[in-house]
Amino acid sequence: MSEGPKKTKYSATRKLLLKSKLLKKAVAMLVAERDEQRCAIERAVNQSFPPLQVSGLSSQELQELCRDLHHKMDVVDEARYDMEVRVAKTDNEIQSLTQRVTELKGIKRPNLKRVKKTADDMLGAYNDPSKLKKADFKVNLKTVERKKEDEKREEVTDWRKNVEAMSGMEGRKKLFNAGQ
């Protein structure tokens, strides 16, 4: 089979037409979904809170209705406060748990490989000094640090000489000749 460029089934104009139709359909579906949500909210509100009929009520009955409404508002406020406290408490718990998880993930113990050695091998290594290898890591580090310090000292003394040597036209000639 040849691996040349694949031909598409649809032309560019056909693709554009299909894309525009899909977008129109998506917009129509979004509008219908929003309308459905609004209707559902209105139905829930109307079921929970029927419309008040205050016409034809005496002042005593209106005062009683106001007291009942205030009592209902207090109950709803208490429930809302309790929910907020519960949410805050669960948020704090979630935050502490995620912090614990990140702490536990941060400490990863590597998988250790099992080394099979017999007791004789281990005792022989301790008794025979040729098998013991001593690593002097600090000595190597000190030599590296000394080298770096020596280089810094050389640089400090060199720059003063370089400034005097490179000043004027002679220094520019040296730089020009060094670049070629």
Backbone as JSON Lines, residues from 0, in Angstrom:
{"i":0,"aa":"M","n":[0.83,-1.18,0.0],"ca":[0.0,0.0,0.0],"c":[0.87,1.24,0.0]}
{"i":1,"aa":"S","n":[0.48,2.24,-0.72],"ca":[1.24,3.47,-0.78],"c":[0.94,4.33,0.45]}
{"i":2,"aa":"E","n":[1.94,5.05,0.88],"ca":[1.77,5.89,2.07],"c":[1.69,7.36,1.69]}
{"i":3,"aa":"G","n":[1.09,7.66,0.59],"ca":[0.93,9.04,0.14],"c":[-0.11,9.73,0.99]}
{"i":4,"aa":"P","n":[-0.38,10.99,0.7],"ca":[-1.38,11.72,1.48],"c":[-2.76,11.1,1.27]}
{"i":5,"aa":"K","n":[-3.47,10.93,2.4],"ca":[-4.8,10.35,2.33],"c":[-5.79,11.37,1.79]}
{"i":6,"aa":"K","n":[-6.67,10.93,0.95],"ca":[-7.71,11.8,0.43],"c":[-8.87,11.8,1.41]}
{"i":7,"aa":"T","n":[-9.42,12.96,1.7],"ca":[-10.54,13.05,2.62],"c":[-11.82,12.7,1.88]}
{"i":8,"aa":"K","n":[-12.76,12.23,2.63],"ca":[-14.04,11.86,2.03],"c":[-14.88,13.08,1.67]}
{"i":9,"aa":"Y","n":[-14.68,14.17,2.43],"ca":[-15.49,15.36,2.22],"c":[-14.62,16.5,1.71]}
{"i":10,"aa":"S","n":[-15.2,17.31,0.88],"ca":[-14.48,18.49,0.41],"c":[-14.51,19.56,1.5]}
{"i":11,"aa":"A","n":[-13.75,20.61,1.31],"ca":[-13.66,21.67,2.31],"c":[-15.0,22.38,2.48]}
{"i":12,"aa":"T","n":[-15.7,22.6,1.4],"ca":[-17.01,23.28,1.5],"c":[-18.01,22.41,2.23]}
{"i":13,"aa":"R","n":[-17.94,21.1,1.96],"ca":[-18.85,20.16,2.64],"c":[-18.56,20.13,4.14]}
{"i":14,"aa":"K","n":[-17.27,20.12,4.5],"ca":[-16.9,20.13,5.91],"c":[-17.39,21.4,6.59]}
{"i":15,"aa":"L","n":[-17.24,22.54,5.92],"ca":[-17.68,23.8,6.48],"c":[-19.19,23.81,6.69]}
{"i":16,"aa":"L","n":[-19.92,23.28,5.73],"ca":[-21.38,23.2,5.85],"c":[-21.79,22.32,7.03]}
{"i":17,"aa":"L","n":[-21.15,21.16,7.16],"ca":[-21.47,20.26,8.26],"c":[-21.12,20.89,9.61]}
{"i":18,"aa":"K","n":[-20.0,21.6,9.66],"ca":[-19.6,22.24,10.89],"c":[-20.59,23.32,11.29]}
{"i":19,"aa":"S","n":[-21.05,24.11,10.33],"ca":[-22.01,25.18,10.65],"c":[-23.34,24.58,11.11]}
{"i":20,"aa":"K","n":[-23.76,23.48,10.5],"ca":[-25.01,22.83,10.93],"c":[-24.88,22.28,12.34]}
{"i":21,"aa":"L","n":[-23.73,21.68,12.65],"ca":[-23.51,21.16,14.0],"c":[-23.52,22.29,15.03]}
{"i":22,"aa":"L","n":[-22.91,23.41,14.72],"ca":[-22.91,24.54,15.64],"c":[-24.31,25.1,15.87]}
{"i":23,"aa":"K","n":[-25.1,25.19,14.79],"ca":[-26.48,25.67,14.93],"c":[-27.29,24.73,15.81]}
{"i":24,"aa":"K","n":[-27.11,23.44,15.62],"ca":[-27.83,22.43,16.42],"c":[-27.41,22.52,17.88]}
{"i":25,"aa":"A","n":[-26.11,22.72,18.13],"ca":[-25.62,22.83,19.5],"c":[-26.19,24.06,20.19]}
{"i":26,"aa":"V","n":[-26.25,25.17,19.47],"ca":[-26.82,26.4,20.04],"c":[-28.3,26.19,20.38]}
{"i":27,"aa":"A","n":[-29.02,25.56,19.48],"ca":[-30.45,25.3,19.73],"c":[-30.62,24.4,20.96]}
{"i":28,"aa":"M","n":[-29.77,23.41,21.09],"ca":[-29.87,22.5,22.24],"c":[-29.53,23.23,23.54]}
{"i":29,"aa":"L","n":[-28.56,24.13,23.52],"ca":[-28.21,24.9,24.71],"c":[-29.36,25.81,25.14]}
{"i":30,"aa":"V","n":[-29.99,26.46,24.17],"ca":[-31.12,27.34,24.49],"c":[-32.27,26.53,25.1]}
{"i":31,"aa":"A","n":[-32.55,25.37,24.52],"ca":[-33.62,24.53,25.06],"c":[-33.28,24.05,26.47]}
{"i":32,"aa":"E","n":[-32.03,23.73,26.71],"ca":[-31.62,23.27,28.04],"c":[-31.75,24.38,29.06]}
{"i":33,"aa":"R","n":[-31.36,25.61,28.7],"ca":[-31.51,26.75,29.62],"c":[-32.99,26.99,29.96]}
{"i":34,"aa":"D","n":[-33.86,26.95,28.93],"ca":[-35.29,27.14,29.17],"c":[-35.83,26.06,30.1]}
{"i":35,"aa":"E","n":[-35.4,24.85,29.89],"ca":[-35.86,23.73,30.74],"c":[-35.4,23.94,32.18]}
{"i":36,"aa":"Q","n":[-34.18,24.42,32.37],"ca":[-33.69,24.67,33.72],"c":[-34.48,25.79,34.4]}
{"i":37,"aa":"R","n":[-34.77,26.83,33.67],"ca":[-35.57,27.92,34.23],"c":[-36.95,27.44,34.67]}
{"i":38,"aa":"C","n":[-37.58,26.64,33.83],"ca":[-38.9,26.12,34.17],"c":[-38.83,25.23,35.4]}
{"i":39,"aa":"A","n":[-37.78,24.42,35.51],"ca":[-37.64,23.53,36.66],"c":[-37.46,24.35,37.94]}
{"i":40,"aa":"I","n":[-36.68,25.43,37.86],"ca":[-36.48,26.29,39.03],"c":[-37.79,26.95,39.43]}
{"i":41,"aa":"E","n":[-38.54,27.44,38.46],"ca":[-39.82,28.1,38.76],"c":[-40.8,27.12,39.39]}
{"i":42,"aa":"R","n":[-40.83,25.88,38.87],"ca":[-41.73,24.86,39.45],"c":[-41.34,24.57,40.9]}
{"i":43,"aa":"A","n":[-40.03,24.44,41.17],"ca":[-39.58,24.13,42.53],"c":[-39.92,25.27,43.49]}
{"i":44,"aa":"V","n":[-39.75,26.51,43.04],"ca":[-40.07,27.66,43.89],"c":[-41.57,27.73,44.14]}
{"i":45,"aa":"N","n":[-42.37,27.51,43.12],"ca":[-43.83,27.58,43.28],"c":[-44.33,26.46,44.19]}
{"i":46,"aa":"Q","n":[-43.69,25.28,44.15],"ca":[-44.11,24.2,45.03],"c":[-43.71,24.48,46.47]}
{"i":47,"aa":"S","n":[-42.53,25.03,46.66],"ca":[-42.05,25.28,48.02],"c":[-42.74,26.48,48.65]}
{"i":48,"aa":"F","n":[-42.96,27.51,47.87],"ca":[-43.54,28.75,48.38],"c":[-44.76,29.13,47.55]}
{"i":49,"aa":"P","n":[-45.93,28.7,47.98],"ca":[-47.14,29.08,47.23],"c":[-47.36,30.59,47.34]}
{"i":50,"aa":"P","n":[-47.99,31.2,46.35],"ca":[-48.21,32.65,46.38],"c":[-49.11,33.04,47.56]}
{"i":51,"aa":"L","n":[-48.8,34.19,48.14],"ca":[-49.56,34.66,49.29],"c":[-50.86,35.32,48.83]}
{"i":52,"aa":"Q","n":[-51.9,35.06,49.58],"ca":[-53.18,35.71,49.31],"c":[-53.5,36.59,50.51]}
{"i":53,"aa":"V","n":[-53.23,37.87,50.35],"ca":[-53.42,38.8,51.46],"c":[-54.7,39.61,51.3]}
{"i":54,"aa":"S","n":[-55.36,39.49,50.19],"ca":[-56.57,40.29,50.01],"c":[-57.69,39.69,50.88]}
{"i":55,"aa":"G","n":[-58.4,40.54,51.56],"ca":[-59.54,40.12,52.38],"c":[-59.12,39.65,53.76]}
{"i":56,"aa":"L","n":[-57.88,39.85,54.17],"ca":[-57.43,39.45,55.51],"c":[-57.49,40.66,56.44]}
{"i":57,"aa":"S","n":[-57.83,40.39,57.66],"ca":[-57.87,41.47,58.65],"c":[-56.45,41.77,59.12]}
{"i":58,"aa":"S","n":[-56.28,42.85,59.84],"ca":[-54.94,43.24,60.32],"c":[-54.39,42.2,61.3]}
{"i":59,"aa":"Q","n":[-55.27,41.58,62.09],"ca":[-54.83,40.54,63.02],"c":[-54.29,39.34,62.25]}
{"i":60,"aa":"E","n":[-54.99,38.95,61.21],"ca":[-54.55,37.8,60.4],"c":[-53.26,38.13,59.64]}
{"i":61,"aa":"L","n":[-53.11,39.38,59.17],"ca":[-51.88,39.79,58.49],"c":[-50.68,39.75,59.45]}
{"i":62,"aa":"Q","n":[-50.9,40.2,60.69],"ca":[-49.82,40.14,61.68],"c":[-49.43,38.68,61.96]}
{"i":63,"aa":"E","n":[-50.38,37.81,62.07],"ca":[-50.11,36.38,62.3],"c":[-49.34,35.79,61.11]}
{"i":64,"aa":"L","n":[-49.73,36.18,59.91],"ca":[-49.03,35.71,58.7],"c":[-47.59,36.2,58.68]}
{"i":65,"aa":"C","n":[-47.39,37.48,59.09],"ca":[-46.02,38.01,59.17],"c":[-45.19,37.26,60.2]}
{"i":66,"aa":"R","n":[-45.77,36.94,61.35],"ca":[-45.04,36.19,62.38],"c":[-44.64,34.81,61.85]}
{"i":67,"aa":"D","n":[-45.57,34.16,61.15],"ca":[-45.27,32.83,60.58],"c":[-44.14,32.93,59.56]}
{"i":68,"aa":"L","n":[-44.2,33.96,58.71],"ca":[-43.14,34.14,57.7],"c":[-41.78,34.41,58.36]}
{"i":69,"aa":"H","n":[-41.77,35.23,59.42],"ca":[-40.52,35.5,60.13],"c":[-39.98,34.24,60.79]}
{"i":70,"aa":"H","n":[-40.88,33.45,61.36],"ca":[-40.45,32.19,61.97],"c":[-39.86,31.24,60.91]}
{"i":71,"aa":"K","n":[-40.49,31.17,59.75],"ca":[-39.96,30.33,58.66],"c":[-38.6,30.84,58.2]}
{"i":72,"aa":"M","n":[-38.45,32.18,58.14],"ca":[-37.17,32.74,57.73],"c":[-36.07,32.4,58.74]}
{"i":73,"aa":"D","n":[-36.41,32.44,60.04],"ca":[-35.44,32.08,61.07],"c":[-35.01,30.62,60.95]}
{"i":74,"aa":"V","n":[-35.97,29.74,60.68],"ca":[-35.65,28.32,60.53],"c":[-34.73,28.11,59.32]}
{"i":75,"aa":"V","n":[-35.03,28.8,58.23],"ca":[-34.22,28.66,57.02],"c":[-32.81,29.21,57.26]}
{"i":76,"aa":"D","n":[-32.71,30.36,57.97],"ca":[-31.4,30.93,58.27],"c":[-30.58,30.0,59.15]}
{"i":77,"aa":"E","n":[-31.21,29.37,60.14],"ca":[-30.5,28.41,60.99],"c":[-29.99,27.23,60.17]}
{"i":78,"aa":"A","n":[-30.84,26.73,59.28],"ca":[-30.44,25.59,58.44],"c":[-29.28,25.99,57.52]}
{"i":79,"aa":"R","n":[-29.36,27.21,56.97],"ca":[-28.29,27.7,56.11],"c":[-26.98,27.83,56.88]}
{"i":80,"aa":"Y","n":[-27.06,28.37,58.1],"ca":[-25.87,28.52,58.92],"c":[-25.26,27.15,59.25]}
{"i":81,"aa":"D","n":[-26.11,26.19,59.62],"ca":[-25.62,24.84,59.91],"c":[-24.93,24.24,58.69]}
{"i":82,"aa":"M","n":[-25.52,24.44,57.53],"ca":[-24.91,23.9,56.3],"c":[-23.57,24.56,56.04]}
{"i":83,"aa":"E","n":[-23.48,25.89,56.23],"ca":[-22.22,26.59,56.01],"c":[-21.14,26.09,56.96]}
{"i":84,"aa":"V","n":[-21.5,25.84,58.23],"ca":[-20.54,25.33,59.19],"c":[-20.07,23.93,58.78]}
{"i":85,"aa":"R","n":[-21.01,23.1,58.36],"ca":[-20.67,21.75,57.91],"c":[-19.75,21.79,56.7]}
{"i":86,"aa":"V","n":[-20.05,22.68,55.76],"ca":[-19.22,22.81,54.55],"c":[-17.82,23.29,54.91]}
{"i":87,"aa":"A","n":[-17.73,24.27,55.81],"ca":[-16.43,24.78,56.22],"c":[-15.62,23.68,56.92]}
{"i":88,"aa":"K","n":[-16.31,22.91,57.76],"ca":[-15.63,21.83,58.47],"c":[-15.12,20.77,57.49]}
{"i":89,"aa":"T","n":[-15.93,20.39,56.53],"ca":[-15.5,19.4,55.55],"c":[-14.39,19.95,54.66]}
{"i":90,"aa":"D","n":[-14.45,21.26,54.34],"ca":[-13.37,21.88,53.56],"c":[-12.05,21.8,54.31]}
{"i":91,"aa":"N","n":[-12.09,22.11,55.61],"ca":[-10.87,22.02,56.41],"c":[-10.36,20.59,56.48]}
{"i":92,"aa":"E","n":[-11.27,19.65,56.62],"ca":[-10.88,18.23,56.67],"c":[-10.27,17.79,55.35]}
{"i":93,"aa":"I","n":[-10.87,18.22,54.25],"ca":[-10.34,17.88,52.93],"c":[-8.96,18.48,52.75]}
{"i":94,"aa":"Q","n":[-8.79,19.73,53.18],"ca":[-7.49,20.38,53.05],"c":[-6.43,19.66,53.87]}
{"i":95,"aa":"S","n":[-6.76,19.27,55.09],"ca":[-5.77,18.57,55.92],"c":[-5.45,17.2,55.33]}
{"i":96,"aa":"L","n":[-6.45,16.52,54.78],"ca":[-6.2,15.21,54.17],"c":[-5.34,15.33,52.92]}
{"i":97,"aa":"T","n":[-5.59,16.35,52.11],"ca":[-4.75,16.52,50.92],"c":[-3.33,16.88,51.31]}
{"i":98,"aa":"Q","n":[-3.18,17.65,52.39],"ca":[-1.84,17.98,52.87],"c":[-1.13,16.72,53.34]}
{"i":99,"aa":"R","n":[-1.83,15.84,54.05],"ca":[-1.23,14.57,54.47],"c":[-0.83,13.72,53.28]}
{"i":100,"aa":"V","n":[-1.7,13.68,52.28],"ca":[-1.39,12.89,51.08],"c":[-0.15,13.41,50.39]}
{"i":101,"aa":"T","n":[-0.05,14.73,50.25],"ca":[1.14,15.29,49.59],"c":[2.39,15.03,50.42]}
{"i":102,"aa":"E","n":[2.26,15.08,51.75],"ca":[3.41,14.77,52.6],"c":[3.83,13.32,52.42]}
{"i":103,"aa":"L","n":[2.85,12.44,52.35],"ca":[3.18,11.03,52.18],"c":[3.74,10.73,50.8]}
{"i":104,"aa":"K","n":[3.26,11.43,49.79],"ca":[3.79,11.23,48.45],"c":[5.21,11.78,48.34]}
{"i":105,"aa":"G","n":[5.5,12.82,49.11],"ca":[6.82,13.42,49.04],"c":[7.9,12.49,49.57]}
{"i":106,"aa":"I","n":[7.56,11.64,50.52],"ca":[8.54,10.71,51.09],"c":[8.36,9.38,50.41]}
{"i":107,"aa":"K","n":[9.22,9.12,49.46],"ca":[9.15,7.85,48.73],"c":[10.32,6.99,49.15]}
{"i":108,"aa":"R","n":[10.01,5.83,49.6],"ca":[11.07,4.89,49.95],"c":[11.42,4.1,48.7]}
{"i":109,"aa":"P","n":[12.69,4.03,48.36],"ca":[13.07,3.29,47.16],"c":[12.95,1.79,47.39]}
{"i":110,"aa":"N","n":[12.69,1.09,46.31],"ca":[12.63,-0.36,46.41],"c":[14.05,-0.89,46.56]}
{"i":111,"aa":"L","n":[14.27,-1.6,47.63],"ca":[15.59,-2.13,47.89],"c":[15.75,-3.48,47.22]}
{"i":112,"aa":"K","n":[16.93,-3.69,46.67],"ca":[17.2,-4.96,46.01],"c":[17.78,-5.93,47.03]}
{"i":113,"aa":"R","n":[17.37,-7.13,46.93],"ca":[17.84,-8.15,47.84],"c":[19.22,-8.61,47.41]}
{"i":114,"aa":"V","n":[20.15,-8.62,48.36],"ca":[21.5,-9.07,48.09],"c":[21.7,-10.38,48.84]}
{"i":115,"aa":"K","n":[22.06,-11.38,48.09],"ca":[22.25,-12.69,48.71],"c":[23.72,-12.87,49.04]}
{"i":116,"aa":"K","n":[24.01,-12.87,50.33],"ca":[25.36,-13.12,50.8],"c":[25.26,-14.12,51.95]}
{"i":117,"aa":"T","n":[26.17,-15.0,51.97],"ca":[26.19,-15.97,53.06],"c":[26.93,-15.36,54.24]}
{"i":118,"aa":"A","n":[26.82,-16.01,55.38],"ca":[27.49,-15.52,56.58],"c":[28.99,-15.56,56.41]}
{"i":119,"aa":"D","n":[29.5,-16.57,55.7],"ca":[30.95,-16.68,55.48],"c":[31.46,-15.5,54.65]}
{"i":120,"aa":"D","n":[30.73,-15.11,53.64],"ca":[31.14,-13.98,52.82],"c":[31.2,-12.7,53.64]}
{"i":121,"aa":"M","n":[30.21,-12.5,54.49],"ca":[30.17,-11.3,55.3],"c":[31.3,-11.29,56.32]}
{"i":122,"aa":"L","n":[31.57,-12.42,56.97],"ca":[32.65,-12.49,57.94],"c":[34.0,-12.35,57.26]}
{"i":123,"aa":"G","n":[34.13,-12.95,56.07],"ca":[35.37,-12.84,55.34],"c":[35.66,-11.41,54.94]}
{"i":124,"aa":"A","n":[34.64,-10.65,54.6],"ca":[34.83,-9.26,54.22],"c":[35.29,-8.43,55.41]}
{"i":125,"aa":"Y","n":[34.78,-8.74,56.59],"ca":[35.2,-8.0,57.78],"c":[36.61,-8.37,58.22]}
{"i":126,"aa":"N","n":[36.96,-9.64,58.06],"ca":[38.27,-10.1,58.53],"c":[39.38,-9.78,57.55]}
{"i":127,"aa":"D","n":[39.09,-9.75,56.27],"ca":[40.12,-9.53,55.26],"c":[40.14,-8.05,54.88]}
{"i":128,"aa":"P","n":[41.2,-7.33,55.24],"ca":[41.2,-5.89,54.96],"c":[41.31,-5.56,53.48]}
{"i":129,"aa":"S","n":[41.76,-6.49,52.64],"ca":[41.86,-6.2,51.21],"c":[40.49,-6.12,50.55]}
{"i":130,"aa":"K","n":[39.5,-6.82,51.15],"ca":[38.16,-6.78,50.56],"c":[37.39,-5.53,50.96]}
{"i":131,"aa":"L","n":[37.81,-4.93,52.08],"ca":[37.13,-3.71,52.51],"c":[37.61,-2.54,51.65]}
{"i":132,"aa":"K","n":[36.7,-1.78,51.17],"ca":[37.04,-0.61,50.36],"c":[36.64,0.63,51.14]}
{"i":133,"aa":"K","n":[37.59,1.5,51.34],"ca":[37.29,2.74,52.05],"c":[37.13,3.85,51.03]}
{"i":134,"aa":"A","n":[36.04,4.55,51.17],"ca":[35.78,5.65,50.24],"c":[36.09,6.96,50.93]}
{"i":135,"aa":"D","n":[36.99,7.72,50.36],"ca":[37.35,9.03,50.9],"c":[36.72,10.1,50.04]}
{"i":136,"aa":"F","n":[35.43,10.3,50.24],"ca":[34.72,11.28,49.44],"c":[35.1,12.7,49.83]}
{"i":137,"aa":"K","n":[35.36,12.91,51.13],"ca":[35.66,14.27,51.58],"c":[36.96,14.77,50.98]}
{"i":138,"aa":"V","n":[37.94,13.88,50.83],"ca":[39.22,14.3,50.27],"c":[39.04,14.82,48.86]}
{"i":139,"aa":"N","n":[38.24,14.09,48.08],"ca":[37.99,14.53,46.7],"c":[37.27,15.87,46.66]}
{"i":140,"aa":"L","n":[36.33,16.05,47.56],"ca":[35.61,17.31,47.57],"c":[36.52,18.47,47.94]}
{"i":141,"aa":"K","n":[37.42,18.23,48.89],"ca":[38.31,19.31,49.28],"c":[39.23,19.7,48.14]}
{"i":142,"aa":"T","n":[39.69,18.74,47.36],"ca":[40.57,19.08,46.26],"c":[39.83,19.89,45.21]}
{"i":143,"aa":"V","n":[38.58,19.55,44.97],"ca":[37.8,20.3,44.0],"c":[37.59,21.72,44.48]}
{"i":144,"aa":"E","n":[37.27,21.87,45.76],"ca":[37.06,23.21,46.3],"c":[38.34,24.02,46.24]}
{"i":145,"aa":"R","n":[39.49,23.37,46.52],"ca":[40.75,24.09,46.46],"c":[41.04,24.56,45.05]}
{"i":146,"aa":"K","n":[40.73,23.71,44.07],"ca":[40.96,24.1,42.69],"c":[40.14,25.33,42.33]}
{"i":147,"aa":"K","n":[38.89,25.32,42.77],"ca":[38.03,26.46,42.47],"c":[38.55,27.72,43.14]}
{"i":148,"aa":"E","n":[39.02,27.61,44.38],"ca":[39.53,28.78,45.08],"c":[40.78,29.3,44.38]}
{"i":149,"aa":"D","n":[41.66,28.38,43.93],"ca":[42.87,28.8,43.22],"c":[42.52,29.55,41.94]}
{"i":150,"aa":"E","n":[41.52,29.05,41.21],"ca":[41.1,29.72,39.97],"c":[40.59,31.13,40.27]}
{"i":151,"aa":"K","n":[39.85,31.28,41.36],"ca":[39.32,32.59,41.71],"c":[40.46,33.55,42.05]}
{"i":152,"aa":"R","n":[41.44,33.05,42.76],"ca":[42.57,33.91,43.13],"c":[43.32,34.37,41.89]}
{"i":153,"aa":"E","n":[43.49,33.44,40.94],"ca":[44.19,33.8,39.71],"c":[43.42,34.87,38.93]}
{"i":154,"aa":"E","n":[42.08,34.72,38.92],"ca":[41.26,35.69,38.2],"c":[41.38,37.07,38.82]}
{"i":155,"aa":"V","n":[41.46,37.15,40.14],"ca":[41.54,38.43,40.81],"c":[42.84,39.14,40.44]}
{"i":156,"aa":"T","n":[43.92,38.42,40.4],"ca":[45.19,39.07,40.06],"c":[45.27,39.37,38.58]}
{"i":157,"aa":"D","n":[44.63,38.56,37.73],"ca":[44.75,38.72,36.28],"c":[44.02,39.94,35.76]}
{"i":158,"aa":"W","n":[42.91,40.29,36.31],"ca":[42.1,41.34,35.68],"c":[42.8,42.7,35.75]}
{"i":159,"aa":"R","n":[43.58,42.92,36.78],"ca":[44.27,44.21,36.89],"c":[45.33,44.33,35.79]}
{"i":160,"aa":"K","n":[46.03,43.21,35.56],"ca":[47.04,43.22,34.52],"c":[46.4,43.39,33.15]}
{"i":161,"aa":"N","n":[45.26,42.73,32.98],"ca":[44.56,42.8,31.7],"c":[44.06,44.2,31.4]}
{"i":162,"aa":"V","n":[43.64,44.93,32.4],"ca":[43.13,46.28,32.18],"c":[44.24,47.18,31.67]}
{"i":163,"aa":"E","n":[45.4,47.08,32.31],"ca":[46.52,47.92,31.87],"c":[47.01,47.51,30.49]}
{"i":164,"aa":"A","n":[47.06,46.18,30.24],"ca":[47.57,45.7,28.96],"c":[46.6,45.99,27.83]}
{"i":165,"aa":"M","n":[45.33,45.99,28.08],"ca":[44.34,46.14,27.02],"c":[43.94,47.59,26.8]}
{"i":166,"aa":"S","n":[44.44,48.5,27.59],"ca":[44.05,49.88,27.42],"c":[44.74,50.48,26.2]}
{"i":167,"aa":"G","n":[44.08,51.39,25.55],"ca":[44.65,52.07,24.4],"c":[44.51,51.26,23.13]}
{"i":168,"aa":"M","n":[45.19,51.72,22.1],"ca":[45.1,51.08,20.78],"c":[45.8,49.73,20.75]}
{"i":169,"aa":"E","n":[46.84,49.56,21.55],"ca":[47.56,48.29,21.54],"c":[46.65,47.16,22.0]}
{"i":170,"aa":"G","n":[45.84,47.42,23.02],"ca":[44.91,46.41,23.51],"c":[43.87,46.06,22.47]}
{"i":171,"aa":"R","n":[43.41,47.04,21.74],"ca":[42.41,46.78,20.7],"c":[43.02,45.96,19.58]}
{"i":172,"aa":"K","n":[44.3,46.22,19.29],"ca":[44.97,45.4,18.27],"c":[45.08,43.97,18.73]}
{"i":173,"aa":"K","n":[45.43,43.76,19.99],"ca":[45.53,42.4,20.52],"c":[44.19,41.68,20.44]}
{"i":174,"aa":"L","n":[43.12,42.37,20.81],"ca":[41.8,41.75,20.73],"c":[41.43,41.44,19.29]}
{"i":175,"aa":"F","n":[41.74,42.35,18.39],"ca":[41.42,42.12,16.98],"c":[42.22,40.94,16.43]}
{"i":176,"aa":"N","n":[43.5,40.87,16.76],"ca":[44.34,39.76,16.29],"c":[43.91,38.45,16.94]}
{"i":177,"aa":"A","n":[43.48,38.47,18.18],"ca":[43.07,37.24,18.87],"c":[41.77,36.72,18.27]}
{"i":178,"aa":"G","n":[40.92,37.59,17.77],"ca":[39.64,37.17,17.19],"c":[39.78,36.53,15.85]}
{"i":179,"aa":"Q","n":[40.9,36.8,15.15],"ca":[41.07,36.25,13.8],"c":[41.67,34.89,13.83]}
